[in-house]
């Protein structure tokens, strides 16, 4: 900003913090919390429209108003994401976990188990995305694994089927 001439001085000099306009002046709509008892088994309604519109490039993790709060990417035990607050409504996050593709990153052994960096990074990324969704945000998982949702346990099995958004 300073180098491009938008600011006369750096923050270090004038201590003037510039905050994006929409953080202070754009209201966040209220979203009703989903009800797991009434939510269908699979994504429906407006969520299907999102799925269909992004089928060739992957899907985002956004909940349209009135849609299901089920996200199969998190795995069977974690796919339902209750809305805990709307404090992040209107915010969009892109979560990139690791290298993408089959490279497992750093590898090590512990207790007879092989540990692969990308599996733990992906698990942490899913947990982050789920937490963001629970507070009303839109989250995009850029690296995806078709069969690894959030996994409990200390040791995560290594695999080589991660893809970048769009199955590349």
Buried (B, 14 or more C-beta within 10 A) or exposed (E): EEEEEEBEEEEEEEEEEEEEEEEEEEEEEEBEEBEEEEBEEEBBEBBBEBBEEBEEEBBBBBBEEEBBBBBEBBBEEBBBBEBEEBEBBBBEBEBBBBBBBEEBEEEEEEEEEBBBBBBBBBBBBBEBBBBBBBBBBBBBBBBBBEEBBBBEEEBBEBBEEBBBBEEE
